[in-house]
């Protein structure tokens, strides 16, 4: 893994986090722009968001780890 590839993977994951954040914001609102207030629905959306963002954060960490392992080895 090159330094450039590591940067590309960071970019991909952070862009995906941004996309997921925008998606969550939009999902938390009704068509007329009012916020959704159904507890179970909002809870489910935020749990799914956290899970997806967590995967992207893990991908960032794994990219860094792989870069360092290949550089040392």
Protein Blocks (a to p, Z undefined) as FASTA:
>chain_A
ZZklmmmmmmmmmmmmmmmmmmmmmmmpcfkopacfbfklmmmmmmmmmmmmmmmmmmmm
mmmmmmmmmmmZZ
